[in-house]
């Protein structure tokens, strides 16, 4: 009987010890789990702070980039508007020359010279916009778009990016029409008379935006047209018309991009306090 009691007492003591051990182990485990949870929360909070700081830095950089875009668009639009005005005059002069009969003999030297001068002035390249995309490229390529919490800002960024890509496509199209116009000009005019004028433009590309009077003393007098028939003049007129239309479309595309850039800057400043 004594042995049974001692054995039962021993089992009870062992049970209590086991329970205490299990309670201790569970407590240790709970502490470890709680510690891990707290550490993860701290890590997540730190990651969140870093992401928000990175987001603010991206937005500040993007605002600066967009303001540069607006400045470049304004400069390009100003220059292309002058070119468009000159080409409108050139279209009128070419149309008048094509309607004259018979050929160039019915046109005065001053009319032919004016036609020639405006053609020389419109020879060179239209103005394109160099859209620097450092920040937008980083956002797209480094997964930065995922950290932008404001969905309105995100959608505006994507819309603007699509807009400037469309403008790049328009620039390529305008380049095609430029080369067609260039070839037509070479066929119609004796460009050797304008060697001084071309050197003047090559010294500074933006010189082609100067008034027509600046070009007059730089162009020799002579036989301006290689061909004076109406068909050749009309062919040149058509080439010129398509080129001018493509520039006009490009200016419209740039104007749309400018509006999107200004609106995005205002939205970023509103949402991020920049």
C-alpha positions in Angstrom: 0.0 0.0 0.0 2.8 2.4 0.9 4.6 1.5 -2.4 1.5 2.3 -4.3 1.1 5.7 -2.6 4.7 6.5 -3.1 4.5 5.6 -6.8 1.3 7.7 -7.3 2.9 10.6 -5.5 6.0 10.3 -7.7 3.8 10.3 -10.8 2.0 13.4 -9.7 5.3 15.1 -9.1 6.5 14.2 -12.5 3.2 15.4 -14.0 3.6 18.7 -12.3 7.1 19.0 -13.5 6.1 18.2 -17.0 3.3 20.8 -16.9 5.7 23.4 -15.5 8.2 22.5 -18.3 5.5 22.7 -21.0 4.2 26.0 -19.6 7.8 27.3 -19.6 8.4 26.1 -23.1 5.1 27.5 -24.3 5.9 30.8 -22.7 9.4 30.9 -24.3 7.8 30.0 -27.6 5.2 32.7 -27.2 7.9 35.3 -26.3 9.9 34.3 -29.4 6.8 34.5 -31.6 5.9 37.9 -30.2 9.5 39.1 -30.7 9.4 37.9 -34.3 6.1 39.6 -34.9 7.3 42.9 -33.3 10.6 42.6 -35.4 8.5 42.1 -38.6 6.3 45.0 -37.7 9.3 47.2 -37.1 10.9 46.0 -40.4 7.6 46.6 -42.2 7.3 50.1 -40.7 10.9 50.9 -41.7 10.3 49.5 -45.2 7.1 51.6 -45.4 8.9 54.7 -44.3 11.7 54.1 -46.8 9.1 53.5 -49.6 7.3 56.7 -48.7 10.5 58.6 -48.6 11.5 57.1 -52.0 8.1 58.0 -53.4 8.5 61.6 -52.3 11.9 61.7 -53.8 10.6 60.3 -57.1 7.8 62.9 -57.1 10.2 65.8 -56.5 12.5 64.6 -59.3 9.5 64.1 -61.6 8.2 67.6 -61.0 11.7 69.0 -62.0 11.7 66.8 -65.1 8.2 67.8 -66.1 9.0 71.5 -65.7 12.0 71.0 -68.1 9.7 69.3 -70.6 7.3 72.3 -70.5 10.2 74.7 -71.0 11.5 72.6 -74.0 8.0 72.3 -75.5 7.5 76.1 -75.2 10.8 76.7 -77.1 10.0 74.1 -79.8 6.5 75.5 -80.2 7.7 79.0 -80.6 10.3 78.0 -83.3 7.9 75.7 -85.1 5.2 78.4 -85.2 7.7 80.7 -87.0 8.5 77.9 -89.4 4.8 77.2 -90.0 4.2 80.9 -90.8 7.1 80.9 -93.3 5.8 77.8 -94.9 2.3 79.2 -95.3 3.9 82.1 -97.2 5.9 79.7 -99.2 2.8 77.6 -100.1 1.1 80.8 -101.4 4.2 81.8 -103.4 4.5 78.2 -104.9 0.8 78.1 -105.8 1.1 81.5 -107.5 4.1 80.4 -109.5 2.4 77.1 -110.5 -0.6 79.1 -111.9 1.6 81.5 -113.9 1.7 80.8 -117.6 3.8 80.0 -119.4 6.5 78.9 -116.8 8.8 81.2 -114.9 9.1 83.7 -117.7 5.8 85.2 -116.6 7.0 85.7 -113.0 9.1 88.7 -112.0 12.6 88.3 -110.7 11.5 89.6 -107.3 8.6 87.1 -107.1 11.0 84.2 -108.0 13.6 85.4 -105.5 11.0 85.7 -102.7 9.9 82.1 -103.5 13.5 81.0 -103.4 14.3 82.8 -100.2 11.4 81.3 -98.3 12.3 77.8 -99.6 15.9 78.2 -98.4 14.7 79.4 -95.0 12.4 76.4 -94.7 15.0 73.9 -95.8 16.3 73.0 -92.4 14.9 70.8 -89.7 11.8 71.5 -87.7 12.4 71.6 -83.9 11.8 68.5 -81.9 11.5 68.1 -78.1 14.1 66.1 -76.2 11.9 64.5 -73.5 14.4 63.5 -70.8 12.9 60.5 -69.0 15.3 59.7 -66.2 12.6 59.6 -63.5 9.9 58.0 -65.5 12.3 55.3 -66.8 13.4 54.6 -63.2 9.8 54.3 -62.1 9.0 51.9 -64.9 12.2 49.8 -65.0 13.0 49.6 -61.2 9.5 48.7 -60.1 9.0 52.2 -58.8 5.4 52.5 -60.1 4.4 49.9 -57.4 5.3 52.3 -54.6 3.1 55.1 -55.8 0.1 54.9 -53.5 -1.9 57.7 -55.1 -3.8 56.1 -58.0 -4.7 59.5 -59.6 -1.0 60.4 -59.8 -0.1 56.9 -61.1 -2.7 57.1 -63.8 -1.6 60.6 -64.8 2.0 59.4 -65.0 1.1 56.5 -67.3 -1.1 58.8 -69.5 1.7 61.3 -69.8 4.3 58.6 -70.7 1.9 57.4 -73.4 1.5 60.9 -74.7 5.2 61.6 -75.1 5.6 58.3 -76.9 2.9 59.4 -79.3 4.8 62.6 -79.8 7.9 60.7 -80.6 6.0 58.7 -83.2 4.7 62.0 -84.7 8.3 63.3 -84.8 9.3 60.2 -86.8 6.4 60.8 -89.2 7.4 64.5 -89.6 11.0 63.4 -90.4 9.7 61.3 -93.3 7.8 64.2 -94.8 10.8 66.4 -94.2 13.0 64.2 -96.4 10.3 64.1 -99.1 10.1 67.9 -99.1 13.9 68.1 -99.1 14.2 65.9 -102.2 11.5 67.9 -104.0 13.3 71.1 -103.2 16.6 69.7 -104.6 14.8 68.8 -107.9 13.1 72.2 -108.2 15.7 74.8 -107.1 19.3 75.6 -107.8 20.5 75.5 -104.2 24.1 76.5 -105.1 22.9 80.1 -105.1 22.2 79.8 -101.3 25.6 78.5 -100.2 26.2 81.5 -98.0 22.7 81.2 -96.4 23.3 77.6 -95.6 26.6 78.3 -94.0 24.8 81.0 -91.9 22.3 78.4 -90.7 24.9 75.8 -90.0 26.7 78.3 -87.8 23.6 78.2 -85.6 20.7 76.0 -86.4 18.3 78.6 -84.8 19.3 81.2 -87.4 16.6 79.7 -89.7 14.1 81.4 -87.4 15.4 84.9 -88.2 13.4 87.3 -90.5 13.6 86.7 -94.2 15.5 90.0 -94.6 18.5 88.4 -92.9 18.7 85.9 -95.8 18.4 88.3 -98.7 22.1 89.4 -98.8 23.2 85.8 -98.4 21.6 84.6 -101.6 23.0 85.2 -105.1 20.9 86.3 -108.0 20.5 83.9 -110.8 18.3 81.2 -112.4 16.5 80.1 -109.2 14.4 77.3 -110.7 15.8 74.2 -112.4 12.2 73.5 -113.6 9.6 76.1 -114.2 6.7 74.0 -115.4 3.4 74.0 -113.4 3.6 70.2 -112.8 7.0 70.4 -111.0 5.8 73.4 -109.0 2.6 71.6 -108.0 4.6 68.5 -107.0 6.8 70.7 -104.7 3.6 72.4 -103.4 2.2 69.0 -102.4 5.4 67.9 -100.7 5.6 71.2 -98.9 1.9 70.9 -97.8 2.3 67.4 -96.3 5.5 68.5 -94.5 3.8 71.6 -93.1 0.7 69.6 -92.0 2.9 67.1 -90.2 4.7 69.9 -88.4 1.3 71.4 -87.4 0.2 68.0 -86.1 3.5 67.7 -84.1 2.9 71.1 -82.6 -0.6 70.0 -81.5 0.9 66.8 -80.0 3.5 68.9 -78.1 0.7 71.2 -76.9 -1.2 68.2 -75.5 1.9 66.9 -73.8 2.4 70.3 -72.2 -1.1 70.4 -70.8 -0.7 66.9 -69.3 2.7 67.9 -67.8 1.3 71.0 -66.2 -1.7 69.1 -64.8 0.5 66.4 -63.4 2.8 68.9 -61.7 -0.1 70.6 -60.1 -1.5 67.2 -58.9 1.8 66.1 -57.4 2.2 69.4 -55.6 -1.4 69.1 -54.3 -0.9 65.5 -53.1 2.7 65.5 -52.0 3.2 69.2 -51.0 5.9 69.8 -53.5 
